[in-house]
């Protein structure tokens, strides 16, 4: 195994190289998500899988920011962290990967707010409860599995 540094919007690999591309908490760090998803599609073999996680822009803590950008008629909404240049709603993320040629196999919500300063036992209980109630509003991240057609 080795590591390399590069730009995920211009991957240094041949077409149809990988069976799986995994991207955890990456796509929100640049505006050009379309370029990244196109690159994932390009380097994946036929019937390859994309596994992607990113913050859930639909979470309840992001609603005031979403409303402010909606009122300004802005389509790209950054996150609360200045390093998050563009966050995605579940609908936006699915639309993006489908537009680039993927079939969405699964989209789900994961992780209650990881930044709460509470004991792990309380966090686990809140995470369990929020899995059953208002999951789309209370979960911090999205996880998407898509397949190259």
C-alpha positions as CSV (number, residue, x, y, z in Angstrom):
1,X,0.0,0.0,0.0
2,X,1.2,3.5,-0.7
3,X,-0.2,7.0,-0.5
4,X,0.0,9.8,-3.0
5,X,-1.0,13.5,-2.9
6,X,-3.0,15.0,-5.7
7,X,-6.1,16.7,-6.8
8,X,-9.2,14.5,-6.7
9,X,-10.7,16.4,-9.6
10,X,-7.8,15.3,-11.8
11,X,-6.9,11.8,-10.7
12,X,-3.6,10.4,-12.0
13,X,-5.0,7.0,-12.9
14,X,-6.1,5.3,-16.1
15,X,-9.7,4.9,-17.1
16,X,-11.5,1.8,-15.7
17,X,-8.8,1.0,-13.0
18,X,-10.7,0.5,-9.8
19,X,-13.5,-1.7,-8.5
20,X,-14.3,0.7,-5.6
21,X,-13.7,4.4,-5.0
22,X,-14.1,5.5,-1.3
23,X,-14.4,9.1,-0.5
24,X,-15.0,10.1,3.1
25,X,-15.6,13.7,3.9
26,X,-13.9,15.1,0.8
27,X,-16.4,16.5,-1.7
28,X,-17.5,19.3,0.6
29,X,-14.0,20.9,0.5
30,X,-14.3,22.2,-3.1
31,X,-17.0,23.8,-5.2
32,X,-16.5,21.6,-8.3
33,X,-18.2,18.4,-7.0
34,X,-19.2,17.5,-10.5
35,X,-15.6,17.3,-11.6
36,X,-14.8,15.0,-8.7
37,X,-17.7,12.7,-9.5
38,X,-16.8,12.6,-13.2
39,X,-13.3,11.5,-12.2
40,X,-14.7,8.8,-9.9
41,X,-16.8,7.5,-12.8
42,X,-13.8,7.6,-15.2
43,X,-11.4,5.6,-12.9
44,X,-14.0,3.0,-11.9
45,X,-14.4,-0.2,-13.8
46,X,-17.8,-1.1,-15.3
47,X,-20.1,-2.0,-12.4
48,X,-17.7,-0.5,-9.9
49,X,-18.9,1.2,-6.7
50,X,-18.6,4.6,-5.3
51,X,-18.8,4.9,-1.5
52,X,-19.1,8.5,-0.4
53,X,-19.7,10.4,2.9
54,X,-20.3,14.1,3.3
55,X,-22.0,16.4,5.7
56,X,-25.8,16.5,5.5
57,X,-26.7,20.0,4.6
58,X,-30.3,19.2,5.5
59,X,-29.4,18.7,9.2
60,X,-31.3,21.0,11.6
61,X,-28.3,23.0,12.6
62,X,-27.8,24.0,9.0
63,X,-31.4,25.2,8.4
64,X,-30.8,28.9,9.2
65,X,-27.8,29.0,6.8
66,X,-29.8,27.2,4.1
67,X,-32.7,29.7,4.5
68,X,-30.3,32.6,4.2
69,X,-28.8,31.3,1.0
70,X,-32.2,30.3,-0.4
71,X,-33.5,33.9,0.1
72,X,-30.4,35.1,-1.8
73,X,-31.2,32.6,-4.5
74,X,-27.8,30.9,-4.1
75,X,-27.6,27.3,-5.2
76,X,-24.2,26.6,-3.6
77,X,-24.3,26.6,0.2
78,X,-21.1,26.4,2.2
79,X,-20.9,24.7,5.6
80,X,-20.3,26.4,9.0
81,X,-16.7,25.3,8.8
82,X,-14.8,27.7,6.4
83,X,-13.1,24.7,4.9
84,X,-16.5,23.3,3.7
85,X,-17.0,25.3,0.5
86,X,-20.1,23.4,-0.6
87,X,-22.4,21.1,1.3
88,X,-25.1,18.9,-0.2
89,X,-28.7,18.0,0.6
90,X,-29.6,14.3,0.1
91,X,-31.5,15.2,-3.1
92,X,-28.6,17.3,-4.5
93,X,-26.1,14.6,-3.9
94,X,-28.2,11.9,-5.6
95,X,-29.0,14.2,-8.5
96,X,-25.3,14.9,-8.9
97,X,-24.1,11.3,-9.0
98,X,-27.0,10.3,-11.3
99,X,-26.3,13.1,-13.7
100,X,-22.7,11.8,-14.0
101,X,-24.0,8.3,-14.9
102,X,-24.2,6.4,-11.6
103,X,-27.1,4.4,-10.2
104,X,-27.7,5.3,-6.6
105,X,-27.9,2.0,-4.6
106,X,-28.4,3.5,-1.2
107,X,-28.4,6.9,0.5
108,X,-28.6,7.0,4.3
109,X,-28.0,9.3,7.2
110,X,-25.3,8.6,9.8
111,X,-23.9,10.0,13.0
112,X,-25.6,12.3,15.4
113,X,-23.8,15.6,15.9
114,X,-20.2,14.5,16.6
115,X,-19.2,17.9,18.1
116,X,-21.4,17.7,21.2
117,X,-19.3,17.7,24.4
118,X,-21.2,14.9,26.0
119,X,-20.2,11.5,27.5
120,X,-20.1,8.6,25.0
121,X,-23.0,6.7,26.7
122,X,-25.3,9.7,26.3
123,X,-24.2,10.2,22.7
124,X,-24.9,6.6,21.9
125,X,-28.4,6.9,23.3
126,X,-29.1,10.1,21.4
127,X,-27.7,8.5,18.2
128,X,-30.0,5.5,18.7
129,X,-33.1,7.7,19.3
130,X,-32.3,9.9,16.3
131,X,-32.0,6.9,14.1
132,X,-35.7,6.4,14.7
133,X,-36.9,10.0,14.8
134,X,-36.4,12.7,12.3
135,X,-33.3,11.0,10.9
136,X,-32.8,13.3,7.9
137,X,-32.8,16.4,10.2
138,X,-30.7,15.1,13.1
139,X,-28.0,13.1,11.4
140,X,-24.8,14.9,10.7
141,X,-23.5,13.0,7.6
142,X,-24.8,11.4,4.5
143,X,-23.5,8.1,3.2
144,X,-24.1,7.2,-0.5
145,X,-23.4,4.0,-2.4
146,X,-23.6,4.2,-6.1
147,X,-22.8,1.9,-9.0
148,X,-21.2,2.7,-12.3
149,X,-23.5,1.4,-15.1
